[in-house]
């Protein structure tokens, strides 16, 4: 198993910037293009827990058209949010780094820097 997993969208400049940084810091890195290899609900729940956030809403992009297509609102349950991300992977905020049983969303990049240096 890899030392770290980086959930990446190569079309996103923030994701490319974060990937370049992480590749300099982590020797054994698995890069997952989550739009090509979508995550299932169990994997999404694992990331949610490792992020240590209050709500699954914090790990999604509510400005994407898929947010409305999924029928989500600011009152949607965590379970509904994770199910929507499973169906519409573009909703997942990016990039996300899993490292040493914790995770960080790389917006801003400082979150990933902190995760790697804690």
C-alpha positions, 0 to 999 in steps of 0.5 A: 500500500502506498504511503499516501493517496492523492485524489486528483483532477488533472484539468484543475490548476489547483490540483496540478499545483498541489500534486507537484508539491506532494510529489516532492514531499512523498516518495510512495504516492498513489495518484487517483484520477477520481473522475476516471476511477470514481470512488464508491460510497464506502471510500467516500465515507472513509475520506470524510472521516479522515478529513475530520470535518463537521459535515460532508458538505465541506468536501463537495463543490456545491457550485457544480451543475451536478449539485442540483441534478443530485437534488442536494441542498444545504439541508441534505444529510451526509448520507445523501451528499456521499451518495450524490458524490458516488453518482456524480464524482465531479462534486468531490472537492479537489484535490484531496490527500490521504496521508498517515490515516488523515486527510486534507483538502488542498484548497488552500494548499496550506492544508496539505502542507500542514498534513504532511508536516504534522 
